[in-house]
């Protein structure tokens, strides 16, 4: 049984809305924007979108157990079982309600953003902090102007900390999210060319990520990647104290020694200093791979130490961490080591994945399937040509297949051949790999979510998980 969040009269007051029908004293226990996900006691938010209109689904919301609906049409007819509350802007109303709920709690909240690795870092933080604290965290990929409010409604009096992911594609979006979240701690994983379609330039990416730094209070703490040259200016954007993480010591507050990167294993010792006394040494040995996968662990250890977790608790939390499927998910499929990194791609993360493929100990040959890196705007052609050029120069890659409209446009008239080929049919790529792959080989598959390169793996190996 979920505790009530608001009475309908509270919802109307906070959102500056008007109750059109129904019981003002009835309680709401949650919010939903999809009738398929409505739980009993929810308020259904009827968004008017380009493809559909939530007002059409009020009867379904009621049948699913909703007790209230936020609508933007004051002529909406009464619906059995629903209290209708008219608001000017449904998105703004949802945000205001989430802000009001967040303000009930005086616990440390962590905001996580970055061009690469923010979801893995948020997941690592949630796992490590949960070893010693009761943690509320973002739901799935709910990291935007609608997803963050929905995640925040899960906060209750039992929680001792919160970890929330902040996504963006335009300037000003993180500023909106931080006004809702009011984080005490900020983690910026890195700054790299991403979402250039909406941001235009790398300088604007820095400004956008800096909105989290600017939002932190003076008593807060900002954690930065000191190995990322584009992150150096972020410390000057905040009133909070800043701490840096690196792969090597070099003046960092948290770093890794004895880092060992094997094909499907990452190990070493995380050192944390200046964040909490005495200094900590946290050895780890995990089924993770890729040098860049160490950063989420370092951030998690540093933030956990800052919040007062002891060394043994942090060690246990790190040992429990596993990355989500499709994010440097490495496993053996029929004797072939498969690096499944299909969830997302931009220039920096693609370089990191190729670095790992080239450096990892492999008894056989190395293959890569690379899909389009989306949302790069006017610079898309430049970055796709750069990836192709890198692959052409590599002496360690046996074969690379490039897929997608962005690669096609970038390489028009200059099509790679031989070891690097552009192929527009995913089934054809799967067939070619089936003819070539042998036991001991290693295959990297990476592309943006919209390219759905996981279908190459499903065609090649079936839908089962890697062993």
N, C-alpha and C positions, 0 to 999 in steps of 0.2 A: 504494500500500500504506500503510494507516494504521498509525502506531505504536501499540503496546499502551498502554492506560491503567492497567489493573489485572490482577492474577491473581485467580482466583476466591477464593483464600484471603484476599487483601486485601479483596475486596468483603465477604466474610462478617465479617471482623474490624471493618471501618469501620462497617458497618451493624448490627453486633451480631446477625448472622444465623447460620443453621445450614445447612451444605451437606447436602442430603438425598440427592443422587446426582450422579455425574459427577466430573470431574477437577479437584481443587483447584488444580492448577498451570497449568491452561489460561488463556490470556490473553484479555482483552476489549479491543476497540478502540473501542467506542462504545456508546451506549444508545439504545433506541427504545421508544416506547409504542404504536406502530401497526405491525402486521405488514406493512402495505403499504410501510412506509418502512425496514424492517430491511435493514441491509447485512451482508455477510459479516463475522463476527467480533464482531457486536453482542451485548449483553445485552438481552433483551426484558423490560420491566417490566410485569408483569401486574396492572394496576389493576382493582379491583372498583368499577365505576361504577353509576350509576342505570340506564343504558340497556343496558350490556353488561358482560361479565366477561372480562378478559384471560386468565384461566385456560383459557377455552374455545379459545383460539387458539394454544396452545403448539405443536401440530404444524405450523401454518402458519409460526410464527416459526422453527422448526427448518428447515423447507423453504426459507425465505428466506435462511438462512445464519447465524442466531443460534446462538451456542455456549453461552449461559447464559440463565437466566430467573430473575428475582426474583419470588417468589410469597409470598402471605400465608397460604396453606392448607398446613399441614404434611402433610396427607394427599394432596397432589397426587401422582398416579401418575408414575413415571419416564417421561420422553419421550426417544425416541431422539435422540441428538446433542446434548442439552441438559444442562448442569450446573444443577440446581435448587438455589436458595438461598432458604430460608424467612426472611422478615423480618416484624417485627410491623406495620410501617407502610411501605408501598411508597413513598409520597410522601416521608416523612422519610428513608428510606434513600437515595433519589435525591438529595435535598438534601445529605445528609452526604457522599455520594460526590463531589458537585460541589464542596463546600467543601474536601475533602481534595485534590482535583485543583487547585483554584484556589490553595491554599496552597503549591503547588510553585513558584510564579512570583513574582518580585519586579519586576513591571513596573507602571506607572501604569494603573489601571483607572478609567474614567469611568462614573458612574451618572447616567442621565438620566431625569427625571420631570417632570410638569407637567400641568395640566388641558388645555392645548391645545398642539399642535405638538411633542410629545415624539418621535414617530416621525420627523417631518421633521428635527428637530434631531439626533437620533441618526444619521440618514442623512447629514446635512451634516457632522457630526463625523467619521464614518467616512471619507467621501470626502476631506475636507481633510487629516485626519491621515495617510491612506494615501498622500498625495503625498510624504511624507517618512519614514514609518514603516510597518512591517508591523503591521497592525491586525486584531485579532479582534473581531467585533461580533455583536450579537444576530441570530439567524436569524429573518427575517420579523417577525411580531408575537409572538415568543416572549418575553414580558415578565412572566410571572407565576411562581407558586411551582413550576410544572413546566417552563415554557418557559425560564426563566433557567438552571436547572441544565443542561438540554439544550444551550443555547448555550455554556455555560462549558466543556463537554467538548471543544469545538473548539480551546481554547487549547493551543498547543504551544511548544516552545523557540525557534521562529523568530519569535514575536510580540514586538513591542516596546511595544505598548500595547493596550488593550481599551476598547470602548465598548458599554455595555449599557443597554437600556431597562428601566425599572422601572414596571410598571403596578400599579394597585390599585383596589379598590372598597370596602374597609373599613379601619378603623383597624388598625394592627399589621402589615399585609401588607408595606409597604415595609421595616419594621424586620426582618422575616424575610428579605427579599431582600438587604438590606445585610449581614446576618450571613453570608450565603452569599458575596456578592460582595466584601465588604471594599473599597469604592471609596476611592481617594485623592482623587478629584475628583468633585464633585457639580455637576450642572446642573439647575436648577429653572426651567423655561421660563416659568411663570406659575401663578397660583392663581385659579381661577374656579369658579362653580357647575357641578359635574360629579359624577357618581356619587352624587348626593344620596340615591338610593334606599338605598344602603348606609351612607352617612356622615351623613345627616340634616341637617347644617347646614354653612354655609360655614366656620365656626370649626373644625369637624372636618376639612374639606378641608385647611385650613392646617396643622392638627396632623399629618395624614397625610403631606403633602408634607414637613413638617418632620422626619419620621423619617429622611430622607436627610441633612438638615443635621446632625442629632444623631449620625449614624453616622460622620461624617468625622473623621479623626485630626487632631491639633493641627497637624501639618506639611502638612495637605491644603489644598485650595482649594475654595470654594463660589462658583459663578457664578449670579447672580440677575438677574431682569428688574426694573430700577428703575422702569420705566414702569407696573408692575403694583402698585397700592396694597395689594393683599392679600398681597404678598410682603415687605413692609417688615419684618415681625417675624421672618422666617426667619433673618436674619443673627445675631440674638441666640440662636438655638437651636444654634449650632455652635461647636466649639472651633477650627475652621479659620479661616483668613483668608477674607474674602469680597470678591468683585469684582462690580461692577454693569455691566450693559449697558443702553443706551437707544438710541432712535432719534435723539435729539439729545444734544449734549455734556453740559451741565448737571451736571458733576461725575462723569460716568460713566467707567469704565475702558475701555470700548469703545463706540463709537457710529458713526453714519453721517452724513456730510455730503453735500449735493447729491443727496439721495435723489429719484430720479425713478421714478414709478409709472405705467407705461403699461398698456394693456390686457393685453398678453402679454409684458411686459418690465419688468425691475427693474434699476436702475443707481444708482451712487453710489460713495462712497469710505468704506471702513471704517477707522476710526482706532482703534488699540489703544495704550493707555498704562498705566503703573504695573504692568502684568503682566510686561513684559519691556522692558529698555532696549536700544537706543533705541526711541522710539515708532515705530509703523509706520503707513503709509498705504497701503491696499490698494484700488485701484479695481476695480470689478466691473461687468459688463454681462451679464445672464443672461436666458434665456427663462423667467423666473419672474414672477409678478405678485402684487399685493396687498401693501399696506404691511406687514402682519404677517408676510409671508414673509421680511422682512429679518432678523428676530430669529434664525432658525436660522443664518444666515450670520455674524451678529455673534458669537454664542456659539462657532461653530466657529473663527473667527479668534482669539478671545480665548483659548480653550483651547489651540489650536495654538501660539500665541505663548508661553503659559505653559509648554508642554512643550519649547520651544526651537526650533521650526521657524522658518526665516527668512522674510522678507517675500516673496521670489520664490516659494518653495515654497507658502506659504499662498495666494498669488495664483493659482497654477496649480491648487491643489486646489479653490478656490471656483469657478474657471472650469469645472471638470469636473462640478460638482454639478448633478443634475437631481432634482426631486421625484418621488415615486412617483405612479403613476396614481391618480386619484380624490382627490388632495390639491391643490386649486387648479391642476388640470391644464387649461391653456387652449389651445385650438386652433380652427382654422377648419373648419367643416363646412358645405359648400355655401354659403359666403358669410356664414354665421352664426358669430359668435364664441361658443364654448361654454366656460363655466367649470364643469368637472367637479370638484365637491367632495363626492362621494357617500360618501367613506369613513367619515366620522364627523361628529357635530354635537353641540354643546352651546350654551348661550346666548351665551357669549363668541365662539366661533368662528363662529356664525351672524351675529352682529353684524358681525364683521370681514369676512365674505364679502359681506354686504349693503353695508357701507361701500365695498368695492372696486367692486361693481357700480354703485353710485350715482356714484362719483367717476371711474371709468375713462372715457377718451375713446371715445365710441361715436357713429358717424354715424347710426345708426338708433335703434330703441327698445330698452328694457331689460325683460327678462322674468325671472321667478324661479319655480322649483318648489322648495318647502321641505317636507321630510318631518319626521316626529316626531324630537324630541330625546329619546332614551331615558335611563332610569336617573336621573331627576330626583326620584323619590320624591314626597313630599307637595307639593313646590313645583312639580311639573310643570305644573299648570294655570296658575299664575302666570306662568311663563316662556313658555309657549306663547301665552297671551293678550298678553304683552308683545311678542312677535315680530309677532303679527297687528296689534297697534296701531301698531307702527312702520311696517309696510307700508302700512297705511291712511293714515297721515300723509304718507308719502313722495310728493313731487311728481315724482320722477324715474323711478318704476317704472310701466311701462305696464300690466303685468298680473302678478299673483302667484297661483299655485295652491298651496294647502296640502293636504297629504296625510297621513293616518295617524290611528290611534285616539286618540292624545294630543291632536292638534289638534281632533278631533271632540268629545272629552270637554270640553276647555277652552272650546270655543266653543258648546257646546250652548245653544240658546235665543238666541244672539247671533251668528248666522252671518254672516260677512263676505260682501258681495255686490259686484258691479261689478268694480272693479279688483283686488279681493282675493276669491278664491273658495275654498271648501273642497270638494274633489272626492275621492271615495273610490275612484276607478277610475283606475289609472295609464295604461291604454290610452286612456281618455277624455282624460286630460291630454295625452298624445302627439298625439291627433287634433286637439285644440283648438290646440295649438302649431303643428302642421303647417299649419293654416288661416291662422295669423296671422303666423308668422315670415317676415321678408323679409331679403334681403341687407343687411348693415350692422347688423343687430340683434345684441343680446347676450343670452345665456341663461345664468343661474346655476341649477345643480341641486345641492341640498345636503340631506343628511339623515343620520341615524344609520345605521350599517352594517346593522342589522336591518331597515331599511325598504327597502333594495335599490333606490334610485331610479335606478341605472344602467340599469334596464330601460326607463325612460322614454326615455333617450338611444338605447338599442338599437332601440326601436320607431320612434323618430323619424328616426334617421340610419343605422341598421344597426349592426353590431358592429364596423366598422372603426375604426381610430384616427383622431383628428383630425389634419388636415394642419397 
